[in-house]
Amino acid sequence: MPCAKTFLAMLLGFGLSFFPGASHPSAAGPVQGNMLCTGTEKLIFGATTTSGKMVCLCASADFTNKKGYLQYRFGRPGRVELEYPADQSVGSQRLFYYAHYTRYQREWASVRFKNKEYNYRIYYSYDGEAGRPTVEYGLNVYLGEGDKGTNFTLRRNSVVGALQELEGAIQCDREDALADCP
């Protein structure tokens, strides 16, 4: 499986910043709970993959659609493997896209961003139509417009925050057929 691990590392980290030491993000402040945001940041959404790595959307305390920053982080406390964007630029919310769809017994929310030719999508899905209701959280990382990629299941019992908090703060995802864009 070394080839699969190498491919996965390349897929997840292509063009993103790697942090070899344990200095980030805790250098900027303490880790918030078990997630990767610092104590001065707002945790918008966080969850753990089945392999124990964390997926987080962290924002500055003053984050709105016009000010502050939004940043995606992946890794473990004290060892963030990648961030997007690589710096905490004001206006980074223009790099993320939000989709939301809801009707009776059904809801879908997602946040998408693109880094070079890789697409990332964090999503939430609720389906109460077919018998027992199901809730699913996940992360998809895929190359270009194709089907080559990796899907990560996020543990439901580890979820903190909600993707829906980003509605109106980042642009609507016109590429998502389910998005209800104005």
N, C-alpha and C positions, 0 to 999 in steps of 0.2 A: 503493500500500500504506500510506499514512499512516493511513488509517482503521483498518486491521487492527492496526497498531502501537499506535494510541491505545486500541483496544478491549483488546488484550492487556495494555497497561500498566494499564488500569483493572481488568481481571480479576485480574491478579496482585497489585495493590496496594490494592484496595478495603479501607479501614479499617485498613490497616497503616501502620507508621511508615516514612517515606522519609527517607533520609539524604543530603542534597545534596552534602555535602563528602566528603573522603577520610578523615575522622576516625574512622569507626566500621567494624569493631570494633577496629581497630588501636590506638585510643586506650587501650584497656584492656590491651593487650599485643600482642606480635608475632603476625602471622598464622601459623597452624600449617600448614606445608607450603604447598600451593597451595589450601588450603581456608579457610573463613571463621571458624573458631573461633580464639579467642585462645590464647596460650601457657599460660594458667592453666585452660583448659577442656579437656574430653575430647571428642574428635570421635567421635561415635557412628556417623554415616554421612555420607559426602560423595561427590558425583559431579558431573560436568560435563555440561551439555546440549550438543547438537550445535552450538548457537550460541556456546558458550564460557562461559556463565554457570554458576555453581555452586549446587548445592542441598545444604544441610548441616543436620544435626541436631547441635547443640552442647549439652553439658551441663556443669554445674559439676563440679569435681573430686570432690566428695562426693556426687554424684548417686546416689540409690536410689529405691525406691518411696515412701519417707517423707520424704526430705530432698533439698535441692538444687533445681536447676531444669533444665528442658529447653527449648531454643529452636530454632525453625526459622529459617534464614537463606537468602536468595536474592540473588545478585548476583556481584560480582567482588571480589577482594582490594582493600581500600582504598575500595570503593564498594558497600557493602551496600545493596540497593534496598529490601528489606523484611525484617522480622523478625516472628515470632509466637511467643509474645506480645510485645508492644512492650517490656516490661520483663523483667528477669530475676527474676521473682517466685519465691520458694520455693513449692513446691506446684504449679508449672505443669504437672507431669506429669499432673495430672488433666484437662488440656485436650487430651490426645493419646490415641489409641486404637490398639491393636496387634492385628493378625490374623495367624495363622500356620496353614498347612495343609501336611501332608506325607503322602505315601504313596510306595510304590515308584515310582521314576522321575518323581516330580512333587513340586514344592514351591512354595509361595506365601507371601510375607510382605509385610505392608504396615503403614504408619503413616498414620493419618488424623487431621486436625483440621479444625475448622470455625471460620471467622471471619465473623461476621455471616451473610450468605446464601451465602457461598462455601465450598466444600469443597475440601480439598487431600488428595491421597493420593500418597505415595511408595511404590513397590512394587518387589518382586523376584519374578521368575518363572523357574522351571526346568522344562523339559519334556523328558524323555528317552524318551518313549513312542513317538513317531512318527519313526523313522529317526534322523537326526542330532540329538543333543541341542541344545536352544536355551536360552539364558539371556538374560533381558531385564530391564532396569531402566528405570523411568519415573516421571514426575510427571504426575498428572492434576489440573487445576484446573477446577472446574465450578460453575455457578450453581445453587443449590438442589438439588432432587431431579431436575432435568431433564437433558437431554442437551447443553445449551449449555455448551461449555467448550473447553479446550485440553489437548492431550496433548504432553508433552515426552519425547523419548527421551533417556535418560542413557547416556553412553558407558561401555561395560563396562570398558574399559581405564583409566578414571579413578576407578573406585569404590574408596573407602577405608572400612573398617569394615563393619558388617553391621546391618541392621534387627533381626535376631534378638537382638541385645544388649539390646533393650528388653523382651523377654519377661519378665513379672513386675514390671517397673519402671513400666509404664503400664497402664491398664486394658484389658481385652480388648474388642475391637470387636464388640459384639453385632449391629451392623447389617451386618456382613460375613458372608454365608452360609457362607464357607469357614472362618471363625474357629472354633477349638476352645476355646470358653469353658467354664470350669467351672460 
